[in-house]
Amino acid sequence: MIDISVVPEPVLRAYCPQPELCVVSSLGCGNINDTFLVESSSTRFVLQRINKNVFPEPLRVIQNFPLVSLHLLSQNRECEELFKVAEPLLTRRGDLFYRDKNEEHWRAQSYIPHAALLTMSGSHQAFQAGRTLALFHSRIRNLDVSCLQDPLPGFHDLAAYLEGFDGVVQEEDVVGEDIRYCLKTIAHYRMRADAFLKAQNDGTLTDQPIHGDPKIDNFFFNKKGLAFGMLDLDTVRSGLVHHDLGDCLRSCCNKSGEAADSGEIFFDMELCQSLLEGYFSICHSCFTDQQRVLIFDGLLLITFELGVRFLTDHFRGNTYFKVDRADENLDRAINQFRLTNDIERCENRIKRILL
């Protein structure tokens, strides 16, 4: 019942008095942390190994989580509509984490049954995702982010990601049609990369608490397609709401999914309109006209940014995102760049929706 190659017995024993009676299975399809569902006759919870290659300070993630989770749960007492998030579970010794002999950090949290979605099946689900993200933003807005430790310094710093890419790509790497396509795309969008820096410098945009990773599989949906909360609070930090909204649109409006053949990638305008309608049904007065227009830049640049990150990791030897094959991050980059190009093609239509 226990696969000790992925979950060592001492780790399970830290949370379960009888680990030999536990059934452990992989959970989700995340690119970062290793996540498992642990089940027995008396318990059911999520167990996660923090990826120290991505989070060099795992304790920041572990210690932030209860602060964010408890803040959101406390909001439920003041609101009619419940917003579900997981709660941290302590070890049998009362600790927030267990550190194994390899200095790996493990943490546990409550399991919330839900339907896992990788693609949107229709406008109703897109509306639900947008509305749920808006609920998250409205309820996390008054969180004191000074009490949080930055889990990923430099997160969403597009200029830094481009600099990192420039430092890793070598002339001998420029081989093949796929690589040349990626390099051409990066050269094309570089000129737009400082849009948010300018908007922050002139005061158009300001930071507030954000989720950091509101992709489609980080929403709780029930079997009827209704969203009722969010998971993966590891990247909650101070940042731009436009990054969150852009990333949500990027993920939810690509009906082919991130692992599709690049020829199938396109940005679905019907889903985009529904998601934005859902978001603005809650946060209808949170943006000026100028800030609304910049939501398009958030969508375009976050998609471009992810492509740059995937391609950089490909050249670095796949040290950040988990892969099953050597060229997987290259394929992911191509998909994001194809999506970026299609988003640019839809620019005028998206801006008409925003205004």
N, C-alpha and C positions, 0 to 999 in steps of 0.2 A: 504493500500500500504506500510505502514511502520511497521515493526516488532520491536516495542520498547523494546522487550526483548533482542534483540541483538544489535540494533542500536538506542540509545536513541534519541528522537526528538531534544534535544538541539544540539547534534552532527551534525545531518543533517542541522539544521538551521545555524550552523557555516559556512556551505559551500553553502547552497541553500536558497534563500530568501523565497521559498514556499515549504518547505519540504513535505507538504501534497500531493503534486503533483508528488513526486518521487517514483519510483519503486525500491526496494532494493532486491537484490538476492545474495546468496552466490556465491563466485567465487573461482575456483581452489580447490585443495585438499591438501593444505599444512598442515604440522604437527605442525606448530608453531603459527603464527599470524592468527587472524580472518580477513578474506578478503571478501569484498562485492563490487558488481557492483551497482552503483547508476545511474539511468536513469530517465530523464524527457524529455519533448519536446525540452528543450533548453540546456541540458547538459548530459554528460555521462562520468563518472570517476570512479576510484577505490578508495575505502575507506577502511582503515585498522586500526585495533586496535593492537598496539604493545604488545606482550606478555611479561609482566614484570617479569614473572617467568623465562623466558629465557634470556631476555635483561634487567638486573637490572637497567641499565642506558638508558632508552628509548631515551633520547635526543641525545645520541651518534649516534644511528641509524638515527634519524630524521635529524640531522645536517650534517651527512656524505653524505646523499643521494643526495642533490643538487650538492655537490662538485664532486661526481663521475659521476652523470648524465650529468652535464654540460661539464665536461671534455670529455666524450665520444662523446657528440653531437658536440663539437668544432672540434673534429678530422674529422667529416664528411666534413667540409669545405676544408680539405686538401687532402681528399681521393676520388677516383672515386666511390667507393662502399659505400652506406649508411649502417650504423649500427644502428638499432633502439633500443632505450631504452626509458623507461617512463620518464616523467618530473614531478617534484614536483608541486603541486597546492596549492596555499595559501588559507587560510580561507578568509572570507569576510572582516575581519579586517586586513588582510595582514600578518598573522602569518603562520609559517611552520606546526603548529599542533594545535589541540584543546585538552585541558585537561578537562575531565568531573568531576562530583562531587565525583566519586569514585577514582579519581587520575589516571584514565586510559588515556593513550595518544593515540590520533587518528591522522592519517595523510592521505592526499589524493595525488593522482598522476594521470596523464593522462592514459586513457585506449587505448591500441593498439589492435585492432581486430586481432586475430590469431587463428590457429587451435591448440587446446590443445592435446598434446600427452602424453600417459602414458606408451606406449611401442613403440619400433621401428617396422615398418612394413617391412623394407628391408634395403639393403646395401646403397642405395642412401641417405636415411634419416640419416644413421649413418655417412656417409661421410660429409653430410651437418652439422651435429652437431659438428664433429671434426674440420671442417674448421671454423665454427662460433666461437668456443672456442678459436681457434688460432687467429682469428681476434680480439677477445676481449683482449687476452693477449698482442698482438702486439700494440693495441691502448691504453691500460691502463698502459703499461710499463713505460711511462714517467710521470705518475701521481706522484706528490709529496705526498707520504703517510704520511709524517710528519704532514700534515694538517688534517689528519683523526684521529679520536678518535677510539681506539680499541673497537669494538662493543661487542666482546666476548673474554675477556681475557682467555687464556688457550685453545682456540679452536684448535683442531687437536693435542693436547698434549696427545699422546697415553699413555705415562707413568702415567700422572695424571688421565686419565680415568680409567686405570687399578687399580691405588691406590684407586680411588673413589669406584670402584666395590668391591675391597677387604674390604673396610670399611663398606659396606652396606650388603653384603651377610652374613647370619648367618647359623650355622650348621643345624638348624631346617628347613632352607629353601631348603636344598638339598633333595627334595622329587620328585620322578617321573622320568620317562625316559627322558623327554624333558629337565629338569633342568640338569640332569647328562650329557646329550649330550653337552649342552652349556658349562658346567664347563670343560669337557674334551677338547673341542675345544679351550677354552681360555688357558688352560694349554699347549696345543700343540703349539700355535702361540706366546706365550710370548717371546720365545727365539729370535724371529725376530723383536720384537717391537722397538728395539733401532737402527734399520738400518738407519733411517734418521738423528738421533742425531749424529751418527758416521760420516755420510756423510757431515753434517754441520760442525762438529768439524774439519774435515780434509780439509775443503774448497771445497769439491766436489760439494756441493749444497749451493746456497745462496738464500736469500729471495728476492721477488719482489712482486708487487701488484698482487693479485689473486681475483677471484670471490668469492670463499669460498663455493659455493653450486651449482655447474653446473650440476644438475641432469636433466633428460630428460624434465620434465615439466617446467623448467626454460629457455627453448629456445622458441623463436618466430618462428613458422612454418606457411607458408601459405597453402592454400588448395592444391597446387601442390606438397607439401612436401619440399619446399625450405625454409631453415632457413634464417632469416634476422635480428636477434638480440637476446638479452637476457633480462630477467627480474629478479627481486629479487636481488637487489644490497645491501642488508642489511649486508652481511658478507664480503664485499670488504675490504681487509686489506693487510698488508704485510705478505707474507707466501711463501710456496713452490709451484711452478707450478705443481710439481709432485702430490700434493694433489688434485689439480683441475683436472688434466688429469686422475688420478686414479678414482676420484669420478664420472667423466663423463663416463668413461668406465664401471664402476660398475653399474651405473644406466641404461645406454643405451644398454648394451650387455646382459641384463637379460630380454629376450623377454616375460617371464611370468609375469613380474611386481613385485613390492615389496609386494603386497597383495595376491600373489598366494599361493596355497598349497605348502608346502615345498618340496613335492615329485616332483614338476614340475620345480624346480629351477635348472638352469644350465647356464653356461657362453657361449655365442654364439661367436665362433671364427670368423665366417664370418663377423659379425657386428664389432668385435674388429679390424680386419684388415682394414675394410672400414673406421672406425672412425679414426684410426691412419693415414691412407693415407690422409684423409681430413685434419687432424691437420698438418701433415708434408708438405702438399701442400702450407701452409703459413709459418710455422715455421720450415722449412727444415734444417736450419743451426744453430738452437738455442741450440743444445745439443751436447756434446761430446759423444763418445761411452759409456763411463762409466755412464754418466747421462741418456743416453737412456735405458740402462739396468735397472737403478733404477726406471724407469716408471713402471716396473712390481711390484716392491716393493710398489710403490704408490697405485697401484690397489689393491694388496693383503691387505695391511695394512689399507687402508681407509675402505675397506669392513669389515675387522675384527673389526676396531674401531667402526663402526656404530653398529655392533652386540653387542659389549661391552656396548655401550651407551644405546641401547634399553633394554638390560637385566638389567643394573643398574637402569634404570627408572622403570622397572617392580618391582624390589625389593623395590624401594623407594615409591611406590604407585602411579606411573604414574603422576608425578608432572611436567615433562618437555615436553614430546611429547603428543599431543592430542590423546585421544583414545575414542572409542565407546563402548568398553567392557574391563573387567578387565585384561584379558590375551592377549590383542592385542599386547602390547610391547614384551611379551614373544614370540609370534608367529613371530613378526618382527625380533627379535634376531635370532631365529632358521633359518629363511630365509636367513639372512645375513651370518650366519655361514655355511649353506649349500653352499651358493655361494662362500664363501671363500675357502672351500674345493675343489670346482670344479675349481676355479681359480688356486689353487696350482697344481691340476692335469694337467692343461694346461700350466704350467710354461715354459717348453722348447719350445713349439710352439709359445707362446707369445714373448719370447725373440728372436726367429728367425725372427719374424716380425719386432721387434725393431731394429735389427742389419742388 
